[in-house]
Amino acid sequence: MTKYRLRKIKNPQKKDDPGKWYGAPITDNRLNTRAVCKIVTRNTTIAPTELESSFNLVCDGIPPLLQQGNSVQLGSLGTIRLSYGSQGVENIDDFNTSMIKDVRVIFTPSKELMNAIKDGLTFENAGVVANSFTFASVQDYKNYDVTKHEEGGGGSDRPEIE
């Protein structure tokens, strides 16, 4: 189950607009390659170190392929490609490669991977972020918000922590 927190985001172009609540994902753990390899190979005859070595070989091989202008498909995982922007010039003769900026790698997951991720995906509310404070639940936020308004809202916008 993936967790999210609600965050209120205001549109900077609409100063009088109170904003809207959006669900923002929470990442519980960051799994390193070794942990992923152990999990993935658990019910196979492949040793985790073999898979990790294969990952390393792929990672070593991708940069030159992208540098040559290729897009790289990684089986049913997805595709990796380069993207970048540049400064503009009025005269075509004034353009040079030092004007190319913001080089990034774009990963596009395959339809198969996306379908596998979405199949059976459930969501759990893990709280509300408001006034630089994380409330454990929507009800906790509402209780604080109601209390703040009932008491006239004096002082800080942040809840007091005892």
C-alpha positions as CSV (number, residue, x, y, z in Angstrom):
1,M,0.0,0.0,0.0
2,T,1.4,3.4,-1.0
3,K,1.0,6.3,1.4
4,Y,0.2,10.0,0.7
5,R,-0.1,13.2,2.6
6,L,-2.5,16.0,1.7
7,R,-0.9,19.4,0.9
8,K,-2.6,22.6,0.1
9,I,-1.1,24.3,-2.9
10,K,-2.1,27.8,-4.0
11,N,-1.9,29.0,-7.6
12,P,0.6,32.0,-7.5
13,Q,-1.3,33.6,-10.4
14,K,-4.5,33.7,-8.4
15,K,-3.6,35.5,-5.2
16,D,-7.1,35.5,-3.7
17,D,-7.7,31.8,-4.4
18,P,-7.5,29.7,-1.2
19,G,-5.8,26.9,-3.0
20,K,-6.6,23.2,-3.4
21,W,-5.7,20.0,-1.5
22,Y,-3.5,17.5,-3.4
23,G,-2.3,14.1,-2.5
24,A,1.5,13.9,-2.4
25,P,3.3,10.5,-2.3
26,I,5.5,9.4,0.6
27,T,8.5,7.2,0.1
28,D,8.9,4.9,3.1
29,N,12.2,3.3,2.1
30,R,15.0,3.7,-0.4
31,L,16.1,0.2,-1.5
32,N,19.6,-0.1,-2.8
33,T,20.5,-2.4,-5.7
34,R,21.7,-5.2,-3.5
35,A,18.4,-5.3,-1.6
36,V,16.4,-5.2,-4.8
37,C,18.5,-8.0,-6.3
38,K,17.9,-10.2,-3.2
39,I,14.1,-9.6,-3.4
40,V,13.9,-10.2,-7.2
41,T,15.9,-13.4,-7.2
42,R,14.4,-14.9,-4.1
43,N,12.5,-17.6,-6.0
44,T,14.9,-18.1,-8.9
45,T,18.1,-20.0,-9.6
46,I,19.9,-16.7,-10.2
47,A,22.2,-15.5,-7.5
48,P,21.6,-11.9,-6.3
49,T,25.3,-11.1,-7.1
50,E,24.8,-12.3,-10.7
51,L,21.8,-9.9,-11.1
52,E,23.7,-7.1,-9.5
53,S,26.6,-7.6,-11.8
54,S,24.2,-7.5,-14.8
55,F,22.8,-4.3,-13.5
56,N,26.3,-2.8,-13.3
57,L,27.0,-3.9,-16.9
58,V,23.8,-2.3,-18.2
59,C,24.7,0.9,-16.2
60,D,28.2,0.9,-17.7
61,G,26.8,0.4,-21.2
62,I,24.0,3.0,-21.2
63,P,26.0,6.3,-21.2
64,P,27.9,5.7,-24.5
65,L,24.6,4.6,-26.1
66,L,22.8,7.8,-25.0
67,Q,25.8,9.9,-26.0
68,Q,25.6,8.5,-29.5
69,G,22.0,9.8,-29.7
70,N,20.2,6.5,-29.1
71,S,17.2,5.8,-27.0
72,V,17.7,2.6,-25.0
73,Q,14.9,0.1,-24.4
74,L,15.4,-2.1,-21.3
75,G,13.1,-5.0,-22.0
76,S,9.7,-4.6,-20.4
77,L,11.1,-2.1,-17.9
78,G,10.9,0.8,-20.2
79,T,13.0,3.3,-22.3
80,I,15.8,5.7,-21.4
81,R,16.6,8.7,-23.5
82,L,18.4,12.1,-23.3
83,S,16.6,15.4,-23.2
84,Y,17.9,19.0,-23.0
85,G,17.1,22.6,-23.7
86,S,19.2,25.4,-25.0
87,Q,19.5,29.2,-25.1
88,G,17.9,30.8,-28.2
89,V,19.7,32.9,-30.8
90,E,18.3,35.3,-33.4
91,N,20.9,34.4,-35.9
92,I,21.5,30.7,-36.7
93,D,25.2,31.4,-37.1
94,D,25.5,32.5,-33.4
95,F,24.4,29.1,-32.0
96,N,27.1,26.9,-30.4
97,T,27.0,23.8,-28.3
98,S,27.9,25.7,-25.1
99,M,24.3,27.0,-25.2
100,I,22.9,23.6,-24.6
101,K,21.7,23.4,-21.0
102,D,19.8,21.2,-18.6
103,V,20.8,17.8,-19.9
104,R,18.7,15.1,-18.2
105,V,17.9,11.5,-18.6
106,I,14.2,10.6,-19.2
107,F,12.9,7.2,-18.2
108,T,9.6,6.2,-19.7
109,P,8.1,3.0,-18.2
110,S,6.6,0.5,-20.5
111,K,2.9,-0.1,-20.7
112,E,3.4,-3.6,-19.2
113,L,5.3,-2.2,-16.2
114,M,2.7,0.6,-15.6
115,N,-0.1,-1.9,-15.8
116,A,1.7,-4.2,-13.3
117,I,2.2,-1.4,-10.9
118,K,-1.4,-0.1,-11.2
119,D,-2.9,-3.6,-10.8
120,G,-3.9,-3.9,-7.2
121,L,-2.5,-0.6,-6.1
122,T,-4.1,0.9,-3.0
123,F,-3.6,4.2,-1.3
124,E,-3.5,5.1,2.4
125,N,-3.8,8.6,3.8
126,A,-0.8,9.3,6.1
127,G,-1.8,12.8,7.2
128,V,-1.9,16.4,6.3
129,V,0.9,18.9,5.8
130,A,-0.2,22.5,6.7
131,N,1.7,25.4,8.1
132,S,5.0,23.5,7.9
133,F,3.6,20.9,10.3
134,T,2.6,17.3,9.6
135,F,-0.7,16.2,11.2
136,A,-1.2,12.4,11.6
137,S,-4.7,12.5,10.1
138,V,-7.3,14.7,8.4
139,Q,-9.2,14.6,11.6
140,D,-6.2,15.9,13.6
141,Y,-5.9,18.7,11.1
142,K,-9.6,19.6,11.3
143,N,-9.5,19.5,15.1
144,Y,-6.5,21.9,15.2
145,D,-8.0,24.1,12.5
146,V,-11.4,24.3,14.3
147,T,-9.6,25.0,17.7
148,K,-7.5,27.7,16.1
149,H,-10.6,29.5,14.7
150,E,-12.7,29.1,17.9
151,E,-9.9,30.6,20.0
152,G,-9.5,33.6,17.6
153,G,-6.4,32.2,16.0
154,G,-4.0,34.3,18.0
155,G,-0.2,33.9,17.8
156,S,1.5,31.4,15.6
157,D,0.0,29.4,12.7
158,R,1.9,26.4,13.9
159,P,0.4,24.0,16.4
160,E,2.0,23.9,19.9
161,I,3.8,20.7,20.6
162,E,3.8,19.7,24.2
